[in-house]
């Protein structure tokens, strides 16, 4: 069991790094990674112009597994954590959103913008 958890953790970190590179190629500046709050963790905080994105990254072994990688309760936790962090990263006039990046071997990167509209 511990080996499976370590493998998943390693896959997640690799996925987060890949997501950062992908975002950079799309013109985003990475402000922070793996930011912990009392309400949860934000994988990536990124900025492009006046837009701040709090990004949840999900990495799975297969594309099929991505269909169930993110759900409303998980997004709600990300939104709660982002709410705490907004004053740290967003200034007057900045827009804020929550995005999800899904990564699986052979499936490329799927970027879901504005995944949480709560």
One Martini backbone bead per residue (centre of mass of N, CA, C, O) as a GRO file, in nm:
protein
  118
    1UNK     BB    1   0.058   0.062  -0.022
    2UNK     BB    2   0.297   0.260   0.004
    3UNK     BB    3   0.392   0.229  -0.288
    4UNK     BB    4   0.137   0.339  -0.424
    5UNK     BB    5   0.152   0.619  -0.292
    6UNK     BB    6   0.431   0.699  -0.402
    7UNK     BB    7   0.355   0.675  -0.698
    8UNK     BB    8   0.128   0.885  -0.693
    9UNK     BB    9   0.299   1.120  -0.591
   10UNK     BB   10   0.501   1.121  -0.824
   11UNK     BB   11   0.295   1.160  -1.050
   12UNK     BB   12   0.186   1.430  -0.941
   13UNK     BB   13   0.450   1.593  -0.958
   14UNK     BB   14   0.495   1.552  -1.258
   15UNK     BB   15   0.225   1.681  -1.343
   16UNK     BB   16   0.277   1.961  -1.222
   17UNK     BB   17   0.525   2.023  -1.392
   18UNK     BB   18   0.386   1.993  -1.666
   19UNK     BB   19   0.173   2.213  -1.615
   20UNK     BB   20   0.370   2.446  -1.587
   21UNK     BB   21   0.491   2.428  -1.868
   22UNK     BB   22   0.226   2.459  -2.022
   23UNK     BB   23   0.152   2.736  -1.908
   24UNK     BB   24   0.402   2.886  -2.004
   25UNK     BB   25   0.345   2.832  -2.311
   26UNK     BB   26   0.061   3.010  -2.260
   27UNK     BB   27   0.169   3.275  -2.075
   28UNK     BB   28   0.226   3.190  -1.789
   29UNK     BB   29   0.280   3.268  -1.449
   30UNK     BB   30   0.440   3.125  -1.184
   31UNK     BB   31   0.381   3.186  -0.839
   32UNK     BB   32   0.294   2.889  -0.730
   33UNK     BB   33   0.329   2.585  -0.521
   34UNK     BB   34   0.184   2.402  -0.299
   35UNK     BB   35  -0.051   2.552  -0.132
   36UNK     BB   36  -0.126   2.580   0.203
   37UNK     BB   37  -0.426   2.539   0.391
   38UNK     BB   38  -0.682   2.482   0.611
   39UNK     BB   39  -0.869   2.394   0.338
   40UNK     BB   40  -0.612   2.336   0.155
   41UNK     BB   41  -0.472   2.275  -0.169
   42UNK     BB   42  -0.267   2.434  -0.412
   43UNK     BB   43  -0.092   2.354  -0.686
   44UNK     BB   44  -0.146   2.628  -0.867
   45UNK     BB   45  -0.025   2.961  -0.926
   46UNK     BB   46  -0.143   3.189  -1.181
   47UNK     BB   47  -0.042   3.435  -1.440
   48UNK     BB   48  -0.235   3.643  -1.684
   49UNK     BB   49  -0.212   3.935  -1.640
   50UNK     BB   50  -0.530   3.986  -1.468
   51UNK     BB   51  -0.508   3.669  -1.423
   52UNK     BB   52  -0.601   3.434  -1.173
   53UNK     BB   53  -0.497   3.092  -1.117
   54UNK     BB   54  -0.638   2.813  -0.962
   55UNK     BB   55  -0.476   2.493  -0.979
   56UNK     BB   56  -0.585   2.172  -1.053
   57UNK     BB   57  -0.409   1.860  -1.052
   58UNK     BB   58  -0.454   1.564  -1.260
   59UNK     BB   59  -0.302   1.238  -1.241
   60UNK     BB   60  -0.302   0.960  -1.465
   61UNK     BB   61  -0.246   0.660  -1.626
   62UNK     BB   62  -0.529   0.710  -1.765
   63UNK     BB   63  -0.780   0.856  -1.940
   64UNK     BB   64  -1.020   0.712  -1.803
   65UNK     BB   65  -0.949   0.813  -1.507
   66UNK     BB   66  -1.020   1.122  -1.556
   67UNK     BB   67  -1.337   1.112  -1.536
   68UNK     BB   68  -1.287   1.074  -1.190
   69UNK     BB   69  -1.077   1.303  -1.072
   70UNK     BB   70  -1.321   1.515  -1.060
   71UNK     BB   71  -1.523   1.699  -0.822
   72UNK     BB   72  -1.721   1.896  -0.637
   73UNK     BB   73  -1.583   1.863  -0.357
   74UNK     BB   74  -1.297   1.923  -0.459
   75UNK     BB   75  -1.360   2.204  -0.575
   76UNK     BB   76  -1.456   2.326  -0.307
   77UNK     BB   77  -1.179   2.308  -0.168
   78UNK     BB   78  -1.030   2.485  -0.367
   79UNK     BB   79  -1.210   2.734  -0.327
   80UNK     BB   80  -1.152   2.769  -0.024
   81UNK     BB   81  -0.847   2.809  -0.056
   82UNK     BB   82  -0.857   3.047  -0.255
   83UNK     BB   83  -1.002   3.248  -0.073
   84UNK     BB   84  -0.756   3.282   0.116
   85UNK     BB   85  -0.540   3.362  -0.131
   86UNK     BB   86  -0.630   3.613  -0.288
   87UNK     BB   87  -0.485   3.847  -0.129
   88UNK     BB   88  -0.190   3.743  -0.207
   89UNK     BB   89  -0.232   3.749  -0.549
   90UNK     BB   90  -0.458   3.964  -0.571
   91UNK     BB   91  -0.557   4.258  -0.713
   92UNK     BB   92  -0.669   4.525  -0.825
   93UNK     BB   93  -0.847   4.412  -1.117
   94UNK     BB   94  -0.844   4.121  -1.073
   95UNK     BB   95  -0.896   3.806  -1.185
   96UNK     BB   96  -1.065   3.497  -1.084
   97UNK     BB   97  -0.987   3.138  -1.102
   98UNK     BB   98  -1.075   2.790  -1.159
   99UNK     BB   99  -0.868   2.526  -1.252
  100UNK     BB  100  -0.811   2.233  -1.463
  101UNK     BB  101  -0.563   1.972  -1.490
  102UNK     BB  102  -0.533   1.700  -1.718
  103UNK     BB  103  -0.328   1.394  -1.690
  104UNK     BB  104  -0.220   1.147  -1.939
  105UNK     BB  105  -0.098   0.898  -2.085
  106UNK     BB  106  -0.150   0.977  -2.426
  107UNK     BB  107  -0.356   1.252  -2.372
  108UNK     BB  108  -0.236   1.486  -2.261
  109UNK     BB  109  -0.369   1.811  -2.215
  110UNK     BB  110  -0.638   1.921  -1.996
  111UNK     BB  111  -0.805   2.238  -1.994
  112UNK     BB  112  -1.013   2.370  -1.736
  113UNK     BB  113  -1.189   2.646  -1.741
  114UNK     BB  114  -1.376   2.748  -1.497
  115UNK     BB  115  -1.468   2.493  -1.306
  116UNK     BB  116  -1.567   2.710  -1.088
  117UNK     BB  117  -1.906   2.866  -1.033
  118UNK     BB  118  -1.970   2.936  -0.714
   0.00000   0.00000   0.00000
